[in-house]
């Protein structure tokens, strides 16, 4: 997931990447339906509502000029993340603590050779601040963040899990407002989009309770 995601930035702007990550709930819904051998239209309804809300928040007309290679890379990353969530919930949830360490090791063994081959090490001279940023990204958002996400994935149903993938978009905008005093480009779109995502989460939880 990370290899494809980071590679996509060679072809896309950050706003375009954000726009393209909004499809993750649909991939989660599709994969849950595939592995359960039963099409659950409720999953897709909740996922579509969440995606519409996220698109409303991050939509940028310039994104329609995005590179096809970049689009495919981001969608490949989305599929990897969605597949990991479905496998984790379906097959590994009961042993999540025991498996998590091996998941980190596997990710390192896959990412390290790619980094060794593609990185220009001759110009690699990070400052102490950059080392601190890397340490933070590795320990907090990645290690702790994924552990918490996977623990949560086991506790919720498929619909709720799918739509929660897009909650990061209004949350990131909200944190940018609070921490960095940034402004929202379109407050109305942000408000409506956030309401749609929250509604999708609420409906997703109801769908999961009904199906279970």
C-alpha positions in Angstrom: 0.0 0.0 0.0 2.7 2.5 1.0 4.9 1.8 -1.9 2.1 2.4 -4.4 0.8 5.4 -2.4 4.2 7.2 -2.2 5.0 6.4 -5.8 1.7 8.1 -6.8 3.1 11.5 -5.7 5.5 11.4 -8.6 2.5 11.8 -10.9 -0.2 13.6 -8.8 -0.6 16.6 -6.6 -1.5 16.2 -3.0 -5.1 17.3 -3.6 -5.5 14.8 -6.4 -4.2 12.0 -4.2 -6.7 13.0 -1.4 -9.5 13.0 -4.0 -8.6 9.5 -5.2 -8.4 7.9 -1.7 -12.1 8.6 -1.2 -12.9 5.4 -3.1 -11.6 3.1 -0.3 -15.0 2.4 1.2 -16.3 1.1 -2.1 -13.4 -1.3 -2.3 -14.0 -2.5 1.3 -17.7 -3.1 0.5 -16.8 -4.9 -2.7 -14.3 -7.2 -1.1 -16.6 -8.0 1.9 -19.3 -9.0 -0.6 -16.8 -11.1 -2.7 -15.4 -13.1 0.3 -18.9 -13.6 1.8 -20.2 -14.7 -1.6 -23.2 -12.5 -1.0 -23.8 -9.0 -2.5 -24.8 -6.7 0.2 -26.3 -3.6 -1.4 -26.5 -1.9 2.0 -22.7 -1.9 2.2 -22.5 -0.2 -1.2 -25.2 2.4 -0.3 -23.3 3.4 2.9 -20.0 3.4 1.1 -21.4 5.6 -1.7 -22.9 8.1 0.7 -19.5 8.3 2.5 -17.6 8.7 -0.7 -20.0 11.5 -1.9 -19.4 13.4 1.4 -15.6 13.0 1.1 -15.6 14.1 -2.6 -17.7 17.1 -1.7 -15.0 18.2 0.8 -11.8 17.6 -1.3 -13.2 18.1 -4.8 -10.7 20.0 -7.0 -11.5 20.6 -10.7 -7.8 20.3 -11.5 -8.0 16.7 -10.4 -9.7 15.8 -13.6 -6.4 16.2 -15.4 -4.7 13.7 -13.2 -2.3 11.2 -14.7 -3.7 7.8 -15.5 -0.6 6.2 -14.0 -1.1 8.2 -10.8 -4.8 7.2 -10.6 -4.0 3.5 -11.0 -1.3 3.7 -8.3 -3.6 5.3 -5.8 -6.4 2.8 -6.6 -3.9 0.0 -6.2 -3.0 1.4 -2.8 -6.7 1.6 -1.9 -7.2 -2.0 -2.9 -4.3 -3.1 -0.8 -5.6 -1.2 2.3 -9.1 -2.5 1.8 -8.0 -6.1 1.3 -5.9 -5.9 4.4 -8.9 -4.6 6.4 -11.2 -7.4 5.1 -8.6 -10.1 5.8 -7.9 -8.8 9.2 -11.5 -8.7 10.2 -12.5 -12.0 8.6 -9.6 -14.2 9.6 -7.2 -12.5 12.0 -9.3 -10.6 14.5 -9.2 -13.1 17.3 -5.3 -13.2 17.1 -4.7 -9.6 16.2 -2.1 -8.9 18.9 0.0 -11.9 18.0 -0.2 -11.1 14.3 0.4 -7.4 14.5 4.2 -7.7 15.1 4.6 -10.0 12.1 2.6 -7.5 10.0 5.1 -4.8 10.8 8.0 -7.1 10.1 6.5 -8.1 6.7 5.9 -4.5 5.8 9.6 -3.6 6.6 10.9 -6.5 4.6 8.8 -5.5 1.6 9.4 -1.7 1.8 13.2 -1.8 2.6 14.4 -3.4 -0.7 12.2 -1.0 -2.6 13.7 2.0 -0.7 17.2 0.7 -1.3 16.7 0.5 -5.0 14.7 3.7 -5.7 16.4 6.2 -3.2 19.2 8.5 -4.2 21.3 7.8 -1.1 24.1 10.2 -2.3 21.8 13.1 -1.4 20.5 11.5 1.8 21.4 13.8 4.7 18.4 14.4 6.9 18.6 17.0 9.6 17.8 16.2 13.3 14.3 17.7 12.7 13.7 15.4 9.7 14.9 12.4 11.8 12.4 13.4 14.5 9.7 13.7 11.9 10.5 10.2 10.5 10.5 8.8 14.1 7.2 10.3 14.8 5.6 9.1 11.5 6.9 5.6 12.1 5.9 5.3 15.8 2.7 7.2 16.1 0.6 7.4 12.8 2.0 4.1 11.5 2.7 1.7 14.4 0.2 3.0 17.0 -2.3 4.2 14.4 -2.5 0.9 12.5 -2.7 -1.1 15.7 -5.7 1.0 16.9 -7.3 0.9 13.5 -7.0 -2.9 13.3 -8.3 -3.3 16.9 -11.3 -1.1 15.9 -11.9 -3.0 12.7 -12.6 -6.2 14.7 -15.2 -4.4 16.9 -17.3 -2.9 14.1 -19.3 -4.4 11.2 -18.4 -4.3 7.5 -20.5 -1.2 6.7 -19.1 0.9 9.5 -15.6 -0.2 8.7 -16.0 0.8 5.1 -17.3 4.3 5.7 -14.8 5.0 8.5 -12.1 5.1 5.8 -13.4 8.5 4.7 -13.7 10.0 8.1 -10.0 10.9 7.9 -10.9 13.6 5.4 -13.1 15.9 7.6 -11.0 15.0 10.6 -7.8 16.2 8.8 -9.4 19.4 7.8 -10.7 20.0 11.3 -7.3 19.3 12.9 -5.7 21.7 10.4 -8.2 24.3 11.5 -7.4 23.7 15.2 -3.7 23.1 15.1 -2.5 25.3 12.2 -5.2 27.9 12.0 -5.8 27.1 8.3 -9.1 28.2 6.7 -11.6 26.0 4.9 -11.8 26.8 1.2 -15.6 26.2 1.2 -17.2 25.9 4.6 -20.6 25.0 3.2 -19.2 22.0 1.2 -17.1 21.0 4.2 -20.2 21.0 6.5 -22.5 19.1 4.1 -19.7 16.6 3.3 -19.0 16.0 7.0 -22.8 15.5 7.7 -23.0 13.0 4.8 -20.0 11.0 6.2 -21.4 11.0 9.7 -24.8 9.9 8.4 -23.1 7.1 6.5 -21.4 5.9 9.7 -24.7 6.0 11.6 -26.5 4.1 8.8 -23.6 1.7 8.5 -23.9 0.7 12.2 -27.6 0.2 11.8 -27.1 -2.0 8.7 -24.4 -4.1 10.5 -26.7 -4.7 13.5 -29.6 -5.7 11.2 -27.5 -8.1 9.2 -25.8 -9.7 12.1 
